[in-house]
Amino acid sequence: MSSDDDPPESDPFPHVTAVVLAAGDGTRLGSEIPKPAYPICGRAMAAHVLHALSAAGIRRAVVVIGAGPRGDTVRDALDADPSAIKLSYVVQPKPRGTADAVLTARREACSAEVLVVNGDLPLLTADQISPVLLAEDADAVIATAQAADPSNMGRIVRGECGSLREIVEWRDASDAVRRLREVNLGLYKFRSDYLWPELERIVTRATGSGEAYATDAIPAAAARGRARAVEVSMADGRLNVESPADAADAEAVLRKRIVGAHLESGVHIRDRGVVWIDAQATIAARAVIEPGVHIRGASSIGANSRIGPNAVIEDSTIGERCVVESCTIRGSRLLDDVEVGPYTTIRPGCVIGSHAHIGTHAELKQARVGEYVQIGHYCYLGDAEIGARANYGAGAITCNFDGESKHVTSIGEDAFIGSGTMLVAPLTIGARARTGAGSVVTRDVPDDGNAVGHPARLTPARRERRGSERPA
């Protein structure tokens, strides 16, 4: 997020503060996650709104959240996905409508104009916000659009000569009004000196009689000819999300936008219809994304890497020139030139050094792997450190859990772990040490040592047997 000392030239709208309404639960969505925090392409709905505001030039926003754990969930989701906007939060103690929610933000929204936006508009774009920001000579400005399917959306009622008369919420609309196609998008701009007194009047009048809407502040301005309706494009369908079907539709639209943007930047995507890339992911030009790939969370893919087919990358960093096939990588980092084979799982906390090779059906967890390490098929490496150029044979296992605690295995540089070895942690295998195939190692092995058997016994070091130093 931006800081208080951002240079003035970075703020094209210093007179505007956005108020994002993110206190609703979204009962129709039917999710345990509060609607503003509900993920669409890996990003909370309200975070999509903030990123669109940022792209339009907004640098300050007040987010109105609900009270209790659900409000905390929204705050955490937004803080985890920062934009260029400086955020502050206010709590609406009880759900008393959007007019009360906006009024809750009054102390924080200290600017000449206030841009009010609903927090459930994941498809909102800077191109739709900009005309509202640039509209002048009005106390109230509202963004509208012609909707092919206006179900459950507020309607725009115009008077003579097309002037704005009122906005009618769906639940309050007559059949005649519901037949109108021009809808309210949930984006408004107000002059502060008009907005705050008008909201106080609306909320006071509504006390004890139900919810009061922020849109109730528009008719008074319209009556004086001081309200404007700015019609914008809604080519991708409705912006708001109310139901699981709406969420799925929004996901499809955003996924298409995200894939298109990566293609334009030089990423090679073999089939744009069968890859899933989250909004926070970054992919360098010349990377290749094969069909069936999922790139989730704040993942990063380096140049000239090939991902897939059917790989899942989640909150992970993949370096340059890596080859990652049909595997799952979560919460980990791969340096440059790493190869990972099919059906391997790399669990959170792993760092894989450059030029390392990991075979098929392997599993790694909390492992630090040195450069040029070879890790074989059907093995497990957990809570471990393995030095450069070591070989970890097929079927080898770190026995890191004793039934109560996890323990670390340390494997030195140039070590050779034979196929099927069981390393019972805590354990240290020295540099250049070896274990025999099928050994069960329960004691530390010194540098250049050998461990063979079940349980393993130490045998003379190779240097002693050979009578000379190992060749460089």
C-alpha positions in Angstrom: 0.0 0.0 0.0 1.1 3.6 -0.5 2.5 5.5 2.4 1.7 9.0 3.8 4.7 10.4 2.0 3.6 9.5 -1.5 4.6 12.4 -3.9 1.7 14.6 -4.8 2.1 13.8 -8.5 1.2 10.2 -7.8 -2.3 11.3 -6.7 -4.4 12.5 -9.7 -7.5 12.9 -7.5 -6.3 14.4 -4.2 -9.8 15.8 -3.6 -11.5 12.4 -3.7 -11.7 9.7 -1.1 -13.4 6.4 -1.9 -15.8 4.8 0.6 -16.1 1.0 -0.1 -19.1 -0.7 1.4 -17.9 -4.1 2.6 -20.1 -4.7 5.6 -22.7 -7.0 4.0 -22.8 -10.8 4.7 -24.3 -11.7 1.3 -26.8 -14.3 2.5 -28.0 -15.2 -1.0 -24.4 -16.2 -1.9 -24.8 -19.0 0.7 -21.1 -19.0 1.9 -19.5 -19.0 5.3 -17.1 -16.4 3.8 -18.5 -12.8 4.0 -19.3 -11.7 0.5 -16.8 -8.9 0.3 -14.0 -11.4 1.2 -15.4 -14.2 -1.1 -12.6 -15.0 -3.6 -13.1 -14.6 -7.3 -10.0 -15.7 -9.2 -8.1 -15.9 -6.0 -8.9 -12.3 -4.9 -11.5 -11.1 -2.5 -14.4 -9.3 -4.2 -13.7 -6.1 -2.4 -10.0 -6.3 -3.3 -11.0 -6.4 -6.9 -12.9 -3.1 -6.3 -9.8 -1.6 -4.6 -7.5 -2.6 -7.5 -9.9 -1.1 -10.0 -10.1 2.1 -8.0 -6.3 2.2 -7.8 -6.0 1.8 -11.6 -8.4 4.7 -12.0 -6.2 6.9 -9.9 -7.7 6.8 -6.4 -5.1 6.8 -3.6 -7.2 6.9 -0.4 -10.1 4.7 0.6 -12.2 4.0 3.7 -13.6 0.5 3.9 -16.7 0.0 5.9 -16.8 -3.5 7.4 -19.1 -5.3 9.8 -18.6 -5.9 13.4 -17.0 -9.1 14.9 -15.1 -11.9 13.2 -16.7 -11.5 9.8 -15.5 -8.0 9.6 -12.1 -9.1 10.6 -12.1 -11.7 7.8 -12.8 -8.9 5.3 -10.0 -6.7 6.7 -7.5 -9.6 6.6 -8.4 -10.5 3.0 -7.8 -6.9 1.9 -4.6 -6.4 3.9 -3.2 -9.6 2.3 -3.7 -8.2 -1.2 -2.3 -4.6 -1.2 -2.9 -2.1 -3.9 -1.6 1.5 -4.3 -4.4 2.8 -2.1 -3.9 3.9 1.5 -6.6 2.1 3.4 -8.4 2.8 6.6 -11.3 0.8 8.1 -14.4 1.8 10.0 -16.9 -0.6 11.6 -20.7 -0.4 11.0 -21.9 -1.9 14.3 -25.3 -3.0 13.0 -26.6 -3.5 9.4 -28.7 -0.4 9.1 -28.4 0.1 5.4 -25.9 1.7 3.0 -26.8 5.3 4.1 -25.7 4.5 7.6 -22.6 2.7 6.3 -21.4 5.7 4.3 -22.1 8.0 7.2 -20.0 5.8 9.4 -17.0 6.7 7.2 -17.5 10.5 7.6 -14.5 11.2 9.9 -12.1 9.3 7.7 -13.3 10.6 4.4 -12.0 14.1 4.8 -12.0 15.4 1.2 -14.1 17.6 -1.0 -15.7 14.7 -2.8 -16.6 11.2 -1.8 -16.7 8.2 -4.3 -19.0 5.6 -2.9 -18.7 2.1 -4.3 -20.3 -1.2 -3.4 -17.8 -3.9 -2.4 -19.4 -6.7 -4.3 -18.4 -5.6 -7.9 -15.4 -7.8 -8.8 -15.8 -7.0 -12.5 -15.6 -3.2 -12.0 -12.9 -1.6 -14.2 -11.1 1.7 -14.2 -12.8 2.6 -17.5 -16.1 2.5 -15.7 -14.9 4.5 -12.8 -13.1 7.3 -14.7 -16.2 8.9 -16.3 -17.8 9.3 -12.8 -14.6 10.8 -11.4 -14.4 13.3 -14.2 -18.0 14.3 -14.1 -18.3 18.0 -12.9 -20.8 20.5 -11.8 -23.0 18.1 -9.8 -23.8 17.3 -6.2 -24.4 13.7 -7.0 -23.2 11.5 -9.9 -24.2 7.9 -10.5 -22.9 5.3 -12.9 -25.5 3.5 -14.9 -25.6 0.9 -17.7 -28.1 -0.9 -19.9 -28.4 -4.4 -18.7 -29.5 -7.4 -20.7 -30.5 -9.2 -17.5 -31.3 -6.6 -14.9 -32.7 -9.0 -12.4 -32.5 -7.9 -8.7 -30.7 -4.7 -9.7 -31.7 -1.1 -8.8 -33.4 0.8 -11.6 -32.8 4.3 -13.0 -35.9 6.3 -13.4 -35.5 9.3 -15.7 -37.8 12.3 -16.0 -38.5 14.6 -18.9 -35.6 15.2 -21.4 -33.8 12.2 -19.9 -32.9 13.9 -16.6 -32.3 11.7 -13.6 -35.2 11.5 -11.3 -34.6 8.7 -8.9 -33.1 5.3 -8.2 -35.4 2.5 -7.1 -34.1 -0.6 -5.4 -35.4 -3.9 -6.8 -37.2 -4.8 -3.7 -39.1 -1.5 -3.8 -39.8 -1.4 -7.5 -43.2 -1.7 -9.2 -43.6 -4.0 -12.2 -43.4 -1.0 -14.5 -40.1 0.1 -13.0 -38.7 -3.4 -13.1 -39.3 -3.5 -16.8 -36.7 -0.7 -17.2 -33.3 -1.8 -18.5 -31.1 1.0 -17.2 -29.6 -0.1 -13.9 -27.6 1.3 -11.0 -24.1 -0.1 -11.0 -23.4 0.7 -7.3 -20.9 3.5 -8.0 -21.6 7.2 -6.9 -19.7 10.4 -6.4 -20.9 13.2 -4.1 -19.8 16.6 -3.0 -19.0 16.2 0.7 -20.8 19.4 1.7 -24.0 18.0 0.1 -23.6 14.4 1.1 -23.1 14.5 4.9 -26.1 16.7 5.8 -28.3 14.7 3.4 -27.3 11.4 4.9 -27.9 12.6 8.4 -31.4 13.6 7.4 -32.0 10.3 5.7 -30.8 8.1 8.5 -32.7 10.2 11.1 -35.9 9.9 9.1 -35.4 6.1 8.7 -34.7 5.3 12.4 -37.1 2.6 13.4 -38.6 2.1 10.0 -36.0 -0.1 8.3 -32.9 0.4 6.2 -31.9 3.7 4.6 -30.0 3.5 1.2 -27.2 5.7 0.1 -29.1 6.2 -3.1 -31.7 8.1 -1.1 -29.3 11.0 -1.2 -29.7 11.5 -4.9 -33.4 12.6 -5.4 -32.8 15.9 -3.5 -29.9 16.7 -5.8 -31.9 15.6 -8.8 -34.8 17.9 -7.8 -32.5 20.9 -8.0 -30.9 19.8 -11.3 -27.7 18.9 -9.5 -27.6 15.2 -10.1 -26.1 13.4 -13.1 -26.3 9.8 -14.4 -23.3 8.8 -16.4 -23.9 5.7 -18.5 -21.0 3.4 -19.0 -20.4 0.1 -20.8 -21.3 -3.2 -19.1 -20.2 -5.5 -22.0 -19.2 -8.3 -19.7 -22.6 -8.6 -18.0 -23.7 -7.6 -14.5 -21.0 -6.3 -12.1 -22.5 -7.3 -8.8 -22.5 -10.8 -7.3 -25.5 -12.1 -5.5 -25.6 -15.8 -6.0 -23.3 -18.8 -6.6 -24.2 -18.5 -10.3 -23.2 -14.8 -10.4 -19.9 -15.8 -8.8 -19.2 -18.4 -11.4 -20.1 -16.0 -14.2 -17.7 -13.4 -12.7 -15.0 -16.0 -12.4 -15.3 -16.9 -16.0 -15.1 -13.2 -17.1 -12.1 -12.4 -15.0 -10.3 -15.5 -16.0 -10.7 -14.5 -19.6 -9.4 -11.0 -18.8 -6.4 -12.4 -16.9 -5.4 -14.8 -19.6 -5.7 -12.2 -22.2 -3.5 -9.8 -20.3 -0.8 -12.5 -20.0 -1.0 -13.3 -23.7 -0.5 -9.6 -24.5 2.5 -9.4 -22.3 4.3 -12.3 -24.1 3.3 -15.4 -22.1 2.7 -18.5 -24.2 -0.5 -20.1 -23.2 -1.3 -23.2 -25.3 -5.1 -23.2 -24.7 -6.6 -20.1 -23.1 -9.8 -21.9 -22.3 -8.3 -24.6 -20.0 -5.9 -22.7 -17.7 -6.8 -21.1 -14.4 -4.6 -18.1 -13.4 -5.4 -16.1 -10.3 -5.5 -12.3 -10.3 -2.4 -11.9 -8.1 -0.2 -14.2 -10.1 2.7 -12.8 -12.2 4.2 -14.6 -15.2 7.2 -13.4 -17.1 7.3 -13.1 -20.9 8.4 -16.3 -22.7 7.1 -18.6 -20.0 5.0 -21.5 -21.4 1.7 -22.5 -19.7 0.4 -25.8 -20.8 -3.3 -27.0 -20.7 -4.8 -27.8 -17.3 -2.5 -25.6 -15.3 -3.7 -23.8 -12.1 -1.6 -20.9 -10.9 -3.1 -19.7 -7.6 -2.5 -16.9 -5.1 0.5 -14.7 -5.3 2.6 -17.0 -7.4 5.3 -15.9 -9.7 6.6 -17.7 -12.8 10.0 -16.8 -14.3 10.9 -16.4 -18.0 11.4 -19.4 -20.2 9.9 -21.8 -17.6 7.4 -24.4 -18.8 4.5 -25.2 -16.4 2.3 -28.2 -17.0 0.4 -29.8 -18.3 -1.9 -30.2 -15.3 0.4 -28.6 -12.7 -0.9 -26.7 -9.6 1.2 -23.8 -8.4 -0.1 -22.0 -5.3 1.6 -19.1 -3.5 4.9 -20.2 -4.9 7.9 -18.7 -6.8 9.2 -20.5 -9.9 12.5 -19.3 -11.2 13.6 -19.0 -14.8 14.0 -22.0 -17.2 12.3 -24.4 -14.8 10.3 -27.4 -16.1 7.4 -28.3 -13.8 5.2 -31.2 -15.0 1.8 -32.4 -13.7 2.8 -31.8 -10.1 1.6 -29.7 -7.1 3.7 -26.9 -5.5 2.4 -24.9 -2.6 4.1 -22.2 -0.5 7.6 -22.9 -1.9 10.4 -21.4 -4.0 12.2 -23.0 -6.9 15.3 -21.3 -8.1 16.4 -21.3 -11.7 16.7 -24.4 -13.9 14.8 -26.8 -11.6 13.0 -29.8 -13.0 10.1 -31.4 -11.2 8.5 -34.6 -12.5 4.9 -35.7 -12.7 2.8 -36.5 -9.6 5.3 -34.9 -7.2 4.0 -32.8 -4.3 6.1 -30.0 -2.9 4.4 -28.8 0.3 4.9 -25.4 2.0 8.2 -24.3 3.3 10.5 -25.8 0.6 13.4 -24.0 -1.2 14.8 -25.9 -4.2 18.2 -24.8 -5.4 19.2 -24.2 -9.0 19.6 -27.1 -11.4 18.1 -29.5 -8.9 16.1 -32.4 -10.3 13.1 -34.0 -8.6 11.6 -37.2 -10.0 8.1 -38.5 -10.1 5.8 -39.3 -7.2 8.1 -37.6 -4.7 6.9 -35.5 -1.7 8.9 -32.7 0.0 7.9 -30.7 3.0 9.9 -28.0 4.9 12.9 -29.0 2.9 15.9 -26.9 1.8 17.5 -28.5 -1.2 20.9 -27.4 -2.5 21.9 -26.8 -6.1 22.4 -29.8 -8.5 20.8 -32.2 -6.0 19.2 -35.3 -7.6 16.0 -36.5 -5.8 14.7 -39.8 -7.0 11.2 -41.2 -7.6 8.7 -42.3 -4.9 10.6 -40.7 -2.0 9.8 -38.4 1.0 12.0 -35.6 2.2 10.5 -33.8 5.2 12.0 -31.3 7.7 15.3 -31.7 6.0 18.3 -29.9 4.6 20.2 -31.5 1.7 23.5 -30.1 0.5 24.7 -29.3 -3.0 25.2 -32.1 -5.5 23.8 -34.8 -3.1 21.9 -37.8 -4.5 18.7 -38.8 -2.7 17.8 -42.2 -4.1 14.4 -43.5 -5.2 12.2 -44.6 -2.3 14.3 -42.9 0.4 12.4 -41.5 3.4 13.1 -39.1 6.2 11.4 -40.6 9.2 10.8 -37.1 10.7 8.0 -37.8 13.2 8.4 -39.9 16.3 4.8 -39.8 17.3 5.1 -36.6 19.4 7.5 -34.2 17.6 9.0 -33.5 14.2 12.8 -33.8 13.9 15.3 -32.5 11.3 17.5 -34.5 9.0 20.6 -32.9 7.6 22.4 -34.3 4.6 25.8 -32.9 3.6 27.1 -31.9 0.2 27.9 -34.7 -2.3 26.3 -37.3 -0.1 24.7 -40.4 -1.7 21.5 -41.7 -0.1 20.9 -45.2 -1.5 17.5 -46.3 -2.8 15.0 -47.2 -0.1 17.0 -45.7 2.8 15.1 -44.8 5.9 16.7 -41.9 7.7 15.4 -41.8 11.3 15.5 -38.2 12.5 17.1 -36.4 14.3 20.0 -37.3 12.1 23.0 -35.9 10.3 24.6 -37.4 7.3 28.0 -36.0 6.6 29.5 -34.6 3.4 30.3 -37.3 0.8 28.8 -39.9 3.1 26.9 -42.9 1.6 24.1 -45.1 2.7 23.4 -48.6 1.3 20.2 -49.4 -0.5 17.5 -50.3 2.0 19.4 -49.2 5.1 17.7 -48.0 8.2 20.0 -45.2 9.6 19.4 -44.3 13.2 22.9 -42.8 14.1 24.8 -39.9 12.6 27.1 -40.7 9.7 30.4 -38.7 9.6 31.9 -37.1 6.5 33.0 -39.7 4.0 31.3 -42.4 6.1 29.3 -45.4 5.0 26.1 -46.8 6.7 24.8 -50.1 5.6 22.2 -52.6 7.0 19.0 -52.8 9.0 19.7 -51.2 11.4 22.6 -49.5 9.6 26.1 -50.0 10.9 29.0 -47.7 10.1 31.7 -49.3 7.8 35.1 -47.9 7.1 35.1 -44.6 5.2 35.7 -44.8 1.5 38.8 -42.8 1.8 40.3 -45.3 4.2 39.3 -48.3 2.0 40.6 -46.7 -1.1 43.7 -45.4 0.6 43.5 -42.1 -1.3 41.5 -38.9 -1.5 38.3 -38.9 -3.5 39.1 -37.3 -6.9 38.0 -33.7 -7.3 
